[in-house]
Amino acid sequence: MNGYILRRLLQLIPVLFGISLVVFLIMALLPGDPALAILGPYATPESLASLRNELGLEEPLWRRFFIWLGNVLQGDLGRSVALQRPVVEEIGERIGPTLLLAAAALALSVVLGLGAGVVAAAHRRRWQDQVLTFLVLLGISVPQFWLALLLILVFAVWLHWLPVSGMFSVYAGGGLIDLLQHLLLPAISLAVVATGVLARLSRGAMLEELSQDYVRMARAKGLTERQVLYKHAFLNMLGRMVPVIGLQAGFLLGGAVYIETVFQWPGMGRMLVDAISSRDLLLVQGGVLVLASAYVLVNLLADVLQHALDPRIRRR
Amino acid sequence: MRKRLDNMPASFAWLVLILGALFTAAACTPEGDRRPDDVLVIGQTAEPKSLDPHVATSLNDFRISVNLYEGLVRFREGTLEPEPALARRWELSDDGRQYTFFLREDVRFHDGTVFDASAVEFNFERLLNEDHPYHHTGPFPLAFFFDKVENVQAIDAYTVVFELAEPFAPLLSNLAYPTGLMVSPAAVRRYGIDYGRRPAGTGPFRFVEWQPRRRVLLERNPDYWGEVARPRVLVFRPLIDPMTRVAELMAGGIDIVTELSPDNVSLLRSDPRFRVHEQTGPHLWFLILNTRSGPFSDRRVRQAVNYAIDKRALVENVLQRTATVAAGPVPKAFGWAYDERIEPYPHDPERARSLLREAGLGGRVTVRLLAPTSGSGMLAPVQMAAAIQGDLAEVGLDVRIETYEWNTFLGKVNQGLDGQADMAEMAWMTNDPDTLPYLALRSAAAPENGGFNSGYYENARVDTLIEQARMTTDRDERGRLYRELQRLVREDAPWAFVASWRQNAVTTCRVKGFALQPSFFLLLRDVHKS
């Protein structure tokens, strides 16, 4: 098991190197001059030239890449020119909210999605199944931004139950309750699609488990339907679902750009969009590297978990 | 990417908000506002970049800075005319090359240090002198406002002299601009390049904290030399998404919000719980025409474009009255320099067609127009390009629109239009009538020389007028020169003059004492909630 984890960790190195290279190249090839983006429309050619020089943009591409890579290996992601602060500091502040939002959305979608999947499978072709299937379809097809605005309108503007945006109240806020109040609407908006996906897949997986011999065996032994469902079939289905959940976690991590914008959630998604439009090269490179690492690590975690849960894989 | 994200949900969101408006009650009772009355929350359009006023270039940052800092002079409320601030008065030498400022003696920075002549010296040395030990705390993109300043010297503790290379009339308005605000030398020395996040000025509010993406918090400066501010606390919130800004306002999360979209303004205008404020600023939205080659090298064709564009329809339909029609190269907000007798080119397609025929362009002609997808002061660049395309098609000019991301667009336009396009959209917001003509209409400001005259306009008389006006310190005389310039440039039509942006802000009906300024700054000292 340890050897497996170590091997997987070592595999990360070429993956991250590849990601760094691709991101670096894309940013370098994008039209638009970072120096102009900083100095704005008033820039004179002299000030542009001197800033380009200062930013190291006059160096050849390959040298810029290796200088950056060398610094990254020493834990220095450089300085964001648009924000006038170290990239590490900026990401350090932003990764927390993104992880929190993704984790909350993941928790919601796992509980609701798997729950719906199991119930639907257990009541296959009956009204429960049909209602849930309908809801799941709705969840997958409702546009995220529309749902987000609708939630804001109903719960914040009309009912005043929950705040519109932000992570904490802007004046005299703070504390866990305040945070949870702010977290609820964005987490729901973000979780809807993942919930639908997990519900559909877990229903299928559950049905497959229920058709297996061991289930027939368990029923023949005289176990109650409850025991069959939750003690046997569910646990096996969970093992199958873990990698899917890992993938969804990855999507939730990287896919929250619009939700972060509407709810003014101070996370990485919004940071990246802003950084790209202001040609903040180092911030984009650093941000993508961190998100990609998180994505890869989450999937690694899922694989390890599945490994631990499913003896059949362990034996392979 | 950003544009698509912003636009896609707009129609949905619009629908949702109309529904919202229908369901909400009348009368001045904004619910959801659970803050003390002396706390004002302001919804901004973006996260600030820097609270160092010499580093900042965006209005979004200036709106905070002008409450933290003061300059030697400031714009008198409701105008763009400089009046004394940290300088009690000033004297100008006869040759127009030496300004002597006599400073107030009762002013301290928020960090407790004294504001005096040596502080002024430090500020301008840091800005202008590349060898200054704190010049590296820049870059200072707008330092060119003071490039005629050769030397700034403290004569005694409260007298400071500015020596100019030549007479330079815009100096005072440039000093009233945020680039002329006075920062605390002690704070700059202490925080170095992080000063922009730990600002200290002399203004009616002092800095408390900056929590990125959540808020910038200022509090009343109890030791302020002038009248002490009425709000105890100002909270500036970055709310990037326009829908979120409106939703926060409607939910009672903010008291004042700036730069709402036209749709939202018309929605809130009819709602008694809110007040819409509007103010036309020193802004000009125009098309640069390539006067060097192609069809627009003929003045008649350029005039034809000006006649063909239906500016009133643009302003009323596309921009939904968030702008006014512009008549010439000097925005109306510069009252003393503006020629009231100048009329905008009327919308006259017939006249345009006959001018085109005269110029030998009877058939259909294809012209290329560069437009950005968005950008500072550009209003609705893509929709406006489409509307202009429609107007010009009517007179026989087929416009091919090419859109670019803002920075790419600037890079292209600033190189000059020749070989790239016949027209380009552009917008400027300035603080002195000199700035735009000097940077973008002088023949010496051609792109080859690093200027912004991307359409290569050349008129010797206009060049002379610009040079004379910036050297003339008598304001009436300057005004006369600018009025002549406006008439000439309007006639030559190197640009198609389109619109001046009318800034908007919406407050809840409880907010009192609030007024927008022509400078677009947000002065909050006397604002309060009832």
Interface residues (C-beta under 8 A of the other chain):
Chain A: P31 G32 D33 L36 A37 I38 L39 G40 P41 Y42 A43 T44 P45 E46 S47 L51 A82 L83 Q84 R85 E90 E93 P143 F145 W146 L149 L150 I152 L153 A156 V157 W158 H160 P163 V164 S165 G166 M167 F168 V170 Y171 A172 V257 Y258 T261 V262 F263 Q264 P266 R270 V273 D274 I276 S277 R279
Chain B: M1 R2 L5 M8 P9 F12 A13 V16 L17 L19 G20 F23 T24 E31 G32 R35 V39 V41 E47 K49 S50 V55 T57 S58 P139 P141 L142 F144 I193 D194 G196 R197 P212 R213 R214 R215 V233 V235 R237 P238 L239 I240 D241 M243 T244 A247 E248 M250 A251 G252 G253 S376 Y404 E405 W406 N407 T408 L410 G411 N414 W428 G450 F452
